[in-house]
C-alpha cells in the first residue's frame, strides 16, 4: 500500500475508534455474551465468589418454558400486540387528516406530537390520576351516563382492565410518532396522481384505497414492524404502572418483565433471565418475519 | 335553453344555480367545521393530561378540603399559587435530581455528538479496508436482539466499577447507529470539490473534519443534539437500572416516581415536579420542531 493510503487508513480507524470500542463493549458483546449466558448457570452467588458461568446446556430454556409466570408473560405480550393495528390505523387516519393545507394545521400536528416527547414516568404520574376510582376517566364516563349507579373502579387495579388501560397509554404516546412517519410518506406522493384521479371522477374514498394505501405500503410495513417489535418488548410501561409486580393478579405480567424480575428485579438469576430473553427475541424475530411475509404476499396479489 | 325569450325560466335557472352554490358552500362549511371538531377532539385527547397536571400544580392546596379528585373543580383551580413549585425544591430535594438530569443529559449529548461526528467521517468520505464491514456492523445494531443487553451491561459496568456513577449511565448510550448514520448523510451532502481543494492545500484529515465537515453539517449536529437531549432527559429504564445502587444520582425522570411513592406524597407537589420536568423538553421541542420532525423522517427514510 502507498504511504498516502496508510495514513488515511490510520486516520479512519482513529476516528472510528470511540464508536467501535463503545459499541463493541455495550452493544455487540452484550448480545453475544447474553446468548451464551442463556446456556449457563450464573447467579448473584457467582458474582460474590467470582466463579465463572457454568455451562448447563438447554436446562434454563426448559425451566423457563415450563414456568407458568413466563407463559403468562408471553400471553400478555401477545395480547399487547392488539395495540398495533389500532395504533397504525389511527395514526394513518390522523396523518391523512392533517396532510391538508388548513389554517393552524401545524399547531395540531405539534400538539399531537407532544405525548411522544413525554417521559414514561410522567405519563405514569398523569395517567394514574386519570385511572383512579375517582379519577378523570370515571368522572367523564359518569358525565355521559355510564356508572351512574356506582360500580366505578380503579382501572389499573382491576385485573380485567389493567392491561387495556396501559395499552391506552401506549397508544397515547405512540400515535403522534407514527403520524409523523405517515405524514412524511404522504407528502412524498406526487400531487399529480391525486389530481388525475380526481379528474377521472374518483371519490376521496377511492383515491385513498387506490392511490394512498398502495403507495404507502413501504411506510405501513415499516411502522407496523416497529410497533410490533415495541409491543412484544413492552416493559417500561409495566414497570412504571405496576412497580414491577405485573399485577393485579399477574394480568399485566409481560414476557420482558419476566426477564427483568429474574435478573435485576428479584431473583438475580442471570442465566435463566438470559434464556428467557433469547426466547422473546425469537418470538420477536418470528413476528417480524410474519409481518414481512404478509405484506409481501399482499403485494404479489396485485 | 332559450335565454332571451324565456324570462321566467332564466330567473328560475339563476335562482336554482344560486341555491346550488349556497348548498355547496353550506356543505363545505359544515365539512370544514366537522374537520376542526375532529382535530380539536384529538388535540384534547393528546394534551388533556398536561393541562390537568398544570392546573393541579397551580392549585392553592391550603384552601380547605381541596382534592385533585374534586372534579370538575380541580380542572380549574379556584385559587392559584406557585407555592407547590417552591415546596418541591424544599421538601423533595428536587434541585438535586434536576442537577443529576442536567449532568447526565449534558454528558450524553456531548458524547453522542463527538462519537457520531468522528465515526461518520471515514464512513462517508474516506477509502480504507474494512469500511463496508464496519458500516454493516453499525447498521446491524438496529435489528440486534437486545432483550438481554441490560443484564450484561450491568455486569460489565460492575466489573469496571462504573455501576452507580454518571458514566455508567452515559457511556453505554452514546454510540448509536442513528447518530452515526445521521451525520454520515450530512457529510455525504458536502461537495467533494471542497475536500479536494483542502487536500491539495495540504490539510490533514483532522483539519478537514474540524474546519469543513463539522461547520458545514451544523444543522444535522443540532438536530442530533436536540434529539439526544429529549430522549436522555426522558429516559427511564436504563438510568433506573444503572443507578440501582446509587439513588443519589438518579435523574428526575426516575426520581419523580420515587417521590410519588414516598411518605410525604403530595399530589400537588408531584404535579409541580412533573411540570418542571416537562417544561425544558417542551421548550426545546417547540423551538426546534422542524429540525425534530425532519430528523425523525430522515432517520426512517435511511
Interface residues (C-beta under 8 A of the other chain):
Chain A: X5 X7 X8 X9 X11 X12 X13 X15 X16 X18 X19 X20 X22 X23 X25 X26 X27 X28 X29 X30 X31 X33 X34 X35 X37 X38 X47 X94 X97 X98 X102 X105 X108 X110 X111 X112 X113 X114 X115 X117 X118 X119 X120 X121 X122 X123 X124 X125 X126 X127 X129 X130 X132 X134 X135 X136 X139 X172 X176 X177 X180 X181 X184 X222 X233 X235 X236 X239 X240 X243 X256 X259 X260 X263 X264 X270 X273 X274 X277 X278 X280 X281 X284 X285
Chain B: X35 X36 X38 X39 X42 X43 X45 X46 X47 X48 X49 X50 X52 X53 X56 X68 X69 X71 X72 X114 X115 X116 X118 X119 X121 X122 X123 X126 X127 X128 X129 X131 X134 X137 X138 X141 X144 X145 X146 X147 X148 X149 X150 X151 X152 X153 X154 X155 X156 X158 X171 X172 X174 X175 X180 X204 X205 X206 X209 X230 X233 X234 X235 X236 X237 X240 X241 X244 X253 X254 X256 X257 X260 X261 X267 X270 X271 X274 X277 X278 X281 X282 X285 X286 X289 X293 X296 X297 X300 X301
